[in-house]
Amino acid sequence: MNNLLKNILSFGSITMCLLLFSPGCKYLDVAPDNLLTSDMVWETRANVEGYLNNIYGNVQIPEDDHTTLGGSDETSCAIQGVNVRKMIAGNWNAQSNYFYYWGGNYAGIRQSIVFEENIDKVSDAIIGADLKKQYKAEALFLRGWFYWKLLSQYGPFVKITNTLSLNEDYNKYPRAPFNDCVAHIVELLDRAAADLPSTWSSSSNYGRANKASCLAVKAQVTLWAASPLWNGNGKLASLKNKDGLALAPSQYDANKWKVAANAAKAAIDVAGYKLFTNLDEGDSQFDPYLSFRNLFITNWNSEILFSTNTSSGWQWRHEVRCAPKPGGYDMTNATQNVVDAFYMRNGRTIDDPLSEYKETGFVQVDDPANWGKSKDGLNRGYVKGNANMYANREARFYVSIQYNGKPVLPAPTLDDRNFFSSDANKDGTGRAEFYYSGKSGVGVNNNADITGYDVLKKVSPASNIRTSAVAYHPYIHIRLAEIYLSYAEALNEVEPNHPDILKYVNLVRQRAGIPDLQTVYPGAVGDQNEMRKRILQERQIELAFEGDRYYTLIRRLMMNDSKVQTIYRMNTITSDGNQGFAFADFNKRTLLQNRVWDDKMYLFPIAQSDIDKNSSLVQNPGW
């Protein structure tokens, strides 16, 4: 911890990469000509802006970590030796350093403090007072962001508010109590919001924080504080500093839900934002499939509250890991658990007798109403030869899930699509073959842990996975639909009959093309427990594969549920010789994993190396 704090506190010579926003909504990596001293950084506008943009570079894109790659019940990583597989087997400790973002977040905090303390050194002739105020506010937002990431992964953090001398006794800096941490983040975000515009009008600013970003993060933080993990959770009573100061709140505080609801509503009320639909792209007819799919692949739209607009290559990693073999890695697999969570097209759950869900059999004729047929001409649901369990599902299902027999999306030409097909199936549709003897099956690829599904969400049809040509699109950290659902969730805890609960849940459902909640489940209206269940399922579906599911299960203390830790797949491992898309035994739920959970895992451990360097730093319980 000594070296970490010294990095936060001291600012000698800096090796800088000037990361500049371009009109194409991307960062440009500009190699430095030499090493810049601290004084030189504040002499030119280019260096100052480069330093600020370098702080943005510390914002983690969680594409490769536990939140999206298999830490929750929505995904499984097919490669057995990766760290996330060790975690879900309970095989980790404080020396494992799995997905260890402690130091990276503190690096961003250090840079933001240095920036705030030095920006006023710049001559007003180089950077005017208004722009300095904006840049300082962006640095404050980023500091709040990095502290928020520490809080959500590790709990209470060491709070640093200014640079300290190299001779400082770093052992006198313990962790701050949870409520103090929340208050500090909120203060940073409020200060930042006061000096930032609500939206950006120029594409050169896409990816920068604005007022909406600040209030959206504040909504996330206050919802976290209100949720059961940190709101009177007796299992954290042992989390104390060495002087006995309790770091976790001991009493439940119902008012925290009201604070969270108010914070979410403030973010919602920022002018200039709405749920994205295909009508925003000039289409004359609303299409729920295109609305949801294109939300994630459009460079900038009215739903994005904070994003990373970078050409760092995460798009390629995502799409190649999610694509079926032989073109992709078939590595990020959706589970049967999340597949079962999606609604039918009538807005009902598959276990509802009125849902019209069929567990067995295959579609015999194409749907005359062309449900699921988007303007690109592919019928995605009720199509002859599909398993009945994939027919008549809601539009978000077809955007999010690559299932057996579904055409591979990032394969634009006839040859590209046929590349994914066995000889008997080469009809130009390129249907994914997840059954045992298929091109993406266990028998061909010697990988026994695929689930029979890949993640399709955030994959662009403009890409070509066969040639590794990937279309650029931003990584969305926060979007408006999340805040809608957070507002409804928090409001339900304090005022279950408030009409805004249905209003905002239904806005999300309407964009998905399914009926309003009270139409299909009127019993949920005003029933706090039932509505909570419905809101959390809506969140599971709407925000699937965006990193939210892991942290929702964490903050809601739901990770120890056997339903969450028992993971199912399709029957990908039966090696019957008469296989194909109509192989009935494939469509049978099969146990994939009984995952290991210990309640200490609600918080990540602080690395033992950092504990050893700071005598006042206490470890999280159980580690």
N, C-alpha and C positions, 0 to 999 in steps of 0.2 A: 504494500500500500504506500510505502514511502515514495517509491519511484513514481507511482501513479499520481500522488498528490503533488510531487515536484513538477510533473508534467502539467498539472492543472495550474500551478502557481507561477512557475517561472517561464520567462519568455526571452531566450537568448537569440541565437541565430535560428532562422526558420528555413527549411527546405520546402518550397511551395510549388504546387501545381496550380496554375491559374485556370480555374474551371469557369468558363464564361457561358452565360445563356446565349444561345443563338436564335435567330428568327425562326429556325426550324424546330424549336421547342426541345432542343437537346443541349447537353453540355459539350463543350469542346475542350479536349485535353491539350493544353499548351505547355510544352516543356519549358522550364525556367532556363534563362541564360546562365545564371550563377546562383549562389546562395545569397539570400537577401537578409540583411540585418534588420532588427526590429525597427530602427529609425527609418530605414529605406522603405519599408512597407507602407508607411503613412505619408509618403511624398508624392505618389501618383494615384490617380483615380483607378487606373487599371490594376495596380497592386492591391488597393483597398477592396475593390470589387472581387478580385481574385481570392483574397483571403476570406471574404464573406461567403463566396460560393464554395470555397473549400470546406467551410463549416457544414454547408448543406451536404457535402460529400460524405459526412459521417452518418447521415440518415440511412439506417439499415433497410435494405429490401429483403423481407423475410421469405424469399422464394425457396431457400434451400434449408430451412430450419424445421424445428419440431412443430411449428404451428401449421404448416402446410404439407409436410412430408410424412406425417404418420403419428403425430403426438396425440391426436384426438381420434374419435371414432369415425371420422369422415374419410380418412385416407389410410393407406398402408404403403410403405416403400417396399418394392419387390426385392431389393438387394438386402440380403440378410445381415451383412457385416457393418452397415452404416450405423452412425451413432444413435439415430432415433430408434433403431431396432433394439439397441442395447438398453436404451432408456425404458422402453415399454416392457422389457424383460426384467426390469429392476436392477440392471447391471451397471450401476454408476455410483459415484461418490464425489466428495468435494475436491478430489484431485483429477477427476475425469475432464473437467473443463468443457463439457459439451455445450455448444451454442453459447459460449461465454462472451456476452456483450458488455460486461461490466466496464472493462477498460476502454472499449470503443466509445461508449456513451460518455465516459469521463473525458476522453480526448475532445469530443465535441463541446462539452461544458467548458473545458479549459479554453478552447478557441473562442467561444462566445464571450467569456469574461474578458479575455485579452482585447477582443474587438470593441466591446463596450467601453473599456477603459482608455482606448487609444484613438477612437474614431474622431474625437474632437480636436485631436492634434492636426488634422488635415485642414489646410487652408480653405476658407469659404470660397475662394476663387477657383479651387479645384473641385470641391463638392459642396454645394450649397447647404444651408441649414436645414431645409425641408427634407432633402435627400439623406442627409446625415441622420435625421430623426427617423426616417423610414428604415434605413439600414440598421440602426440601433434596435429598432423594434423587431426586425427580422431576427437579429441575434438573440434577443430576449425570447422570442417564440421558440427558436431552436434549442435554447437552454431548457426551456420548459418541456420541450419534446423529449430531450435526452433524459431529463429527470423522470419524466413519465414512463419512459421505457425501463429505467432502473426500477421504479416502483412496481410496475406490473410483473416484472420477472423475479425480483429479489426481495421486494418489500421495502421497508425503511432504508434510506440511503444516508451517506455522509453528505451533509449540505455545505457547499462552498459558495461564498457570495463575492469573494474578491481574491485578487492574487496575493500570495503570501511570500515571504522571503525564503531564500534557499536554506536559511539557518533555522527555519521554523521547526518546532517540535510537533511533528505530524501525528504522534501518538496521542495527542490530546483532542483529536477529532473523531468522536464516536458517531454512531448512527443517530439520526434524529427520529423522534416519535412519528408514527404514521400520520396522525392528524397534522402535525407541523409540516411534514413533507407535502401533503395535499395542499395545505395553505400556501406553501412557497410556490408550488407549480401554478396554482390559480393566480397568485399575485403576478408572476412573470407573464402569464398569458393575458391577464387584464391590462397590464402596462403595455404589452405589445399591441393588443387590439386597439387601444386608444389612438395609436399613431399609424395604423395601417388602413388601406382602402378596403371596402367590402369585397370588391372583385378587381381583377386585372383586365384591362381592355386590350392590352398589347400581347401578342403571342411571345414576345421576347421575355415576358415576365412569367410565363406559365411555369408552374412548379415552385414559385416563390410563395411564402406564407402571406396571407392577408387576414383581415378581420374574421372572415368566416372560418379560416383554418384555426385561429386562436380559440374561438368559441366552440368549435367542434371538438378540439382536444380537451377543453375544459369540460365539455359534456361527457367525454370518455372517462376523465379522471374522477369526476363526481359520481358517476354511475359505479365506478370501481369502489369508491369509498362507501357507497350505500349498500353494496351487495354483501351477502353473508360472510365471505372470506374475511372481511375487515370490519364488519359491523357487529361487534359483540361476539366474535368467535372465541370461545373459551379455550380451544386447542392451541391458540397462540399466546396464552397467558405466560408461558415460559420465555417468550422472546423479550429479553431485557438487556440493557447495557450492564456493564460490570459494576456500576454504582447502584444497580437495582431499579433504574428508571425503566418503566414499562414502555415498550415500543408499539404494542398493539392496543387498540381501544378495547376496554374491558366490558363496556356496556353497549347494548343495542340502542341506536338513536334513529327513531322513525323519521325525524326531520331531514336526515341525509337523503332520503328518497325525494323529498320535496325540493331540496337543493339541486339534486340531479335532474329532476323534471324541469325546473326553471332554467337550468343551464342548457339543456337540450332545446327547450323552446326558444331561448335567446339565439341559439345557432340557427334554428329553423327560420327565424324571423329576419335574418340578414337578407336584404334585397338582392335579387339577381340569380337565385338558385331555384331549381325545380328538378323533379325526376326526369331523366332523359327518356325520350321515345324516338322512334324512327321518323315521326313527323318533323322533328328538329332537323332532319337531313333532307327535307323537301318531299318526302313521300306524302301522298294524298290520303292514304288509308292506314290506320293504326295497325301495327303488327306486333304482338307481344314478343314473339321470338326475336325479330330483328331489334326491337327496342332493348331487350335485355342483352343480347349478344353484342351489339354495337356499342353499348355503354362502355365496355372494357377495351375496345380496340379503336375508339375514336380519340384523336389526339387531345382534344379538349372539349368538354361539354359542361352543361349547366348543373350536373350532379356532383362533379368533383369538388371536394372541399380542400383536399391536400393530396398532392401526388409528387412523385419523383419523375421528372421528365429528362431521362438520360438514355444514352445509347450504350449502356454498360454491358449489354449482352444478356440481361436477365430474360428478355423475350425469347431468345434462342434456347436458353436452358429450360425455360418453362415448356415451350412447345415440343422440344425434342424429348423431354422426359415424360411428357404426357401422351405422346403419340404411340400408336401400336407399332409393333415390329412388322416388317423388317426395316421400315424407314425410321422409326423412333426407338426410344429405349424401353418403352412400356414399363416405366419405373414408378410413376406416381399414380397409384391405383385408387380409384374410389371404392369404398366398401359397400357391401349390401346394406349395411346399416343406414347409410345416407341415401342410397337409392330408395329404400323403403320410406324415407321421410318425405319425399316429394309427393305433392298432391296429384290427384287426377284432374282432368280438365274441368270437372265440375266443382273443383275447390275442396273436395273431400279427401280425407286420409284413406289409404288403401285398406285399412281394417274396418272402415265404415261400411255397413251392409248396403248403403245407398250409393257407394262410390262407383259401382260397375267395374271394379277391378277384377281381373281374371288372372289367377296364379299360374294356370297351366294352359297348354295348347298354343296354337299359332294362328295368326291372322290369315284368313282364307281369301279375302278380297280387299282391295283398297277401299279406304273410306271415301264414299262419294262426296262428302263435304270437304275433303282435302284438309282435315285437321292436321296441323303441323306442317302444311306445305307453305313454305315461305316464297317470296318473290324470286328467289334464286332457283326455284323449280324442284327442289328436293322435298319429297314428302317424308317427314321425320318421325311420324308416329304410327298412325294406323295404316300400315302398308303391308301388302301380302308377303308372307314369309317371316315377318317379325314375330317374336314371342309375344303372346298376349300381355305378359306382365309389363311390356314396354309400350303398349298401345294406350291411347287416350290419356296420356299423362300431360301435365301442365307444361307450358312453353319453357319455363326455367329448367325443367328436367332435360329437354333436348339441347339446350344451350350448355348445360353443365356436365352431362354424362356421355361418355363414349361407351356404348354397350355392344354386345355381340350382334353383328349384322347391321350396325349403323354405319353409313358411309363415312370414311375418314375425311375430316374437314380440310386440313391443309394439304390437299392434293388436287391442284387445279385442272390438270389435263387428263385426257383419257389414259395415256401411258402411265401417268403418276398414280391414278386410281387403280389400274390393273396391277401395278407393282405390289399392292397390298393384298392381292387376291391369288388364291390357288388357281390352277388351270381350270378346274371345273366351275369356278366362280367368276371368271374374267368376263364380266358383262358391262364394264365401264362405270360401275357404281362404286367400286372400291370398298366393299363392306368389311369392317374389321372382323377378323377371324380369331376369337378368343377360345374357341373350343380346342380340345387337346391336340388334334392333328392339324389345326389351322396354322396359318402363317405367323400368328402371334400367340400360338398355343404352347402349353407346357411341353408337349411331345416334340415340338420342333425346336424350341428355344431353351430347353433344359432349365427352366425357371419355375419351380413348383409353387411360388408364392404370389402369382398374379391372382387378382380377384375376379377376373372376368369383366372388369371395367377400367377405363382410364378417366382421368379428369380432362374435360373438354373446355371448361370455362377459361376465358381469356386467350383462347387460341384463335388466331385470325385466319379467315378463309383466303386472305391474300398471301399467306405464307405457302411455302412448298417444303414440307418436311423431308422429302426425298432428296432435295438438292441443298438443304440447309439454308434456303432463302427465307428469312423471317421478316415479316412486316413490323415496322416500328409502331409501338404504342406505349403510353405512359404506365407506370405502376401507380395504382390508386391506393393510397393509404386510408383515406376516409372519404366516404361519399354520403350524400344526403339521406338515402334510404336507411342507412345504419342509424342516423340520428333520429329519424322518424320512429324507428322501432325502440330505440333507447328511451325516447320521450314517452311512448306508450307503456313501456315496461315500468319505468319509474312512477308514472302517474297512476298506474294500476295499484301500486303498493300504498298510495296515500289517499286516492279518491277513485275507487273502482267503477263508479258510475259516471265519471267525467266523459262527456261526449268526444273529447279529443282522442281518446284511446281508440275508438272505432275509426275515427276520421283518418288517423295516420296509418293505422294498420291497413285500412282499406285502400288508401292511396298506393301502398306497396302491392297489394293484391290486384288492384285494377291494372297497374302497369304489367303485371304478370298474366293478365287476361283471364283471371278467375273471379267468381262471384264474391261479393262482400262477405265478411266473416259472419255477420248476424243473419245472413240469408241461409247459410248452411249449418251454422252452429249457434242458433239463438240463445241456447242455454248458457253460453259463455258470457253474455252481456251482464255486467254487474256482479258476476261471480269471480271473486279475486283469484282463487286457486285455478279455476278452469281457464280464465283469461290469461293468467301467467303461463300456463301450459301452451296455450295457442300462440301467444306472442313468442315464446322461446322456440317453438317449432317454425314459426314464420322466419325467425332470425336464422335458424339452422339452414333453411332452404335458401333464403335471399342472399345470405352472406357466406354460403358454402365455398370452401377452398380459398377464402380471402384472409385466413388467419384468425377469424373471429370465434369460430367454434371452440378452439382450444381454450381461449381466455374466458369465454362465457361459461364453460364447464368449470374452470378454475374459480372464478369469482362467485359462482353460484354453489360451490361445494358439491358438485355433481360428479366429479371424477371417480369417486369410489363406488358408483352405481355399477352393479354387475352387467346391466344392459349396455353401459358405455364401454366396459372393458372386455366384453365378449364380442368378437369381431367375426362377421360372416362374409362369405363370398359365394359366387356361383360354383358349381361343380366342374372346375377346370381340370381336375386330375384324373377323371375316368377315361381310360384309353380304349374305348369301344371302337371297333374298326369301321362301323357304319356312321361316321360323323359328318356333320355339316350344320348349316343354320337351323335345320329342323330336328336336331338331335335333342330329344326331350329331356334326357338325363342331365344335360348341361344346366338347365334352368331349375336346379334344386339347391336350396340353401345348404351350404357346407361350412362347418366351423373352420375358420382360418387361424385365429389366435385367441387364447385366454391371456389377456395382458395382465401384467403385475402392477398393482398400485399400492403405494404407501402414502399416508397423508402428509408426510414430510415433503412430498413432491409437489405440493401446492405452491411451494416456494423453491426456486432454484438455489443451490448452495453457492455461497461466495467461495471463490477458489482458495484452497488452503494456503497457497503462496501469498495471497493478499492478506489473509488472516495473520500469517506469520510476520508480516512486515509492519503491522499496526496493532499495538497491544490493546488499543481501546475498541477494536472492531470485533463484534461478536458474530458468531455463526448463526444461521437460521436453524430452528428447532429440528432435531433428528439427524442432522448432518454432522 
